[in-house]
Amino acid sequence: MASKLINLINTFSKPMEPISTNLNPSTIALKNIKCVVFDIYGTLLLSSSGDISLSQKYSKTDYFLETLQQSGVKILNSEKVQLGLEYFYQEIDLAHNRSKKNGLVYPEVVITEIWAKVIAKLLQKKLIEIKNINIREIAVLFECFVNPVWPMPGLISTLKYLKSKNIVLGIISNAQFYTPLLFKALTGSTLEDLGFSANLIEYSFIKGEAKPSSKMFTNVKQSLITNFNILPANTLYIGNDMLNDIYSAQKTGFKTGLFAGDSRSLRLRLDVPDLLEVKSDIIITNLNQLINLVK
């Protein structure tokens, strides 16, 4: 199944180029960095929406219809089946609300559960027919359509350099099951092949909470101390969002680097009062700049 999903990602992905943010990168290096932890969408991967697509409500019904058709779904009523996109976001809202009632401030959904409910509702209303349903395939196709991604320039060379310097690598990212598959599809390597430590990878869909929740950051912090004897002060977190990434990482005690390499993904959050005094330790506009900024 994974190989088929990887092939789908390859088929429906195409090269993208970053759009300049016109920000100036830092020139003063950070010393004694022993671990670098990355965000994914908008940092390691160019993202057309700037984030994982669940966070934004698209009105692109054509993407929804194309997803169903490419998945082998027979559409019985093309006009009414477009309501499926409304069902999709309704189910996400319902899941979020249930989690918030249980005390979670920043809940995350499991996207396969959302799609299963949407497809069930469309079947119940006799708007579609389907023989062999594959929810994971549907989820991958929809994500490829609404949020195309591509490796950020300098991704491979930067990770190789950090790995050669024995710098431990980790990930904290809002994500879904297909997120790690993107790297195998687009770079030919798994995250572990690229040097990331399996016990330093945190995904929101697994934890049930999304950034800016501190849960994933706290988990990585504890793992670094327990398994690597690395302190937060010797850890650099790189992300493109001042709230989700920089603010949350600083609360954990990490050093921070704002990735400002693509205007589509840069989130300065100038409208958030709590962030007015928040500054990242460094700013980078290309991943390769870490080679000179991490010592």
Secondary structure as GFF3:
##gff-version 3
##sequence-region A 1 295
A	DSSP	alpha_helix	2	11	.	.	.	ID=ss1
A	DSSP	beta_strand	35	38	.	.	.	ID=ss2
A	DSSP	beta_strand	45	47	.	.	.	ID=ss3
A	DSSP	three_ten_helix	53	55	.	.	.	ID=ss4
A	DSSP	alpha_helix	61	70	.	.	.	ID=ss5
A	DSSP	beta_strand	74	75	.	.	.	ID=ss6
A	DSSP	three_ten_helix	80	82	.	.	.	ID=ss7
A	DSSP	alpha_helix	83	101	.	.	.	ID=ss8
A	DSSP	alpha_helix	111	124	.	.	.	ID=ss9
A	DSSP	beta_strand	128	129	.	.	.	ID=ss10
A	DSSP	alpha_helix	135	146	.	.	.	ID=ss11
A	DSSP	beta_strand	149	151	.	.	.	ID=ss12
A	DSSP	alpha_helix	155	164	.	.	.	ID=ss13
A	DSSP	beta_strand	168	173	.	.	.	ID=ss14
A	DSSP	alpha_helix	179	187	.	.	.	ID=ss15
A	DSSP	beta_strand	196	203	.	.	.	ID=ss16
A	DSSP	alpha_helix	204	207	.	.	.	ID=ss17
A	DSSP	alpha_helix	215	223	.	.	.	ID=ss18
A	DSSP	pi_helix	224	228	.	.	.	ID=ss19
A	DSSP	three_ten_helix	232	234	.	.	.	ID=ss20
A	DSSP	beta_strand	235	239	.	.	.	ID=ss21
A	DSSP	pi_helix	242	247	.	.	.	ID=ss22
A	DSSP	alpha_helix	248	252	.	.	.	ID=ss23
A	DSSP	beta_strand	255	259	.	.	.	ID=ss24
A	DSSP	three_ten_helix	273	275	.	.	.	ID=ss25
A	DSSP	beta_strand	282	284	.	.	.	ID=ss26
A	DSSP	three_ten_helix	287	289	.	.	.	ID=ss27
A	DSSP	alpha_helix	290	293	.	.	.	ID=ss28
###
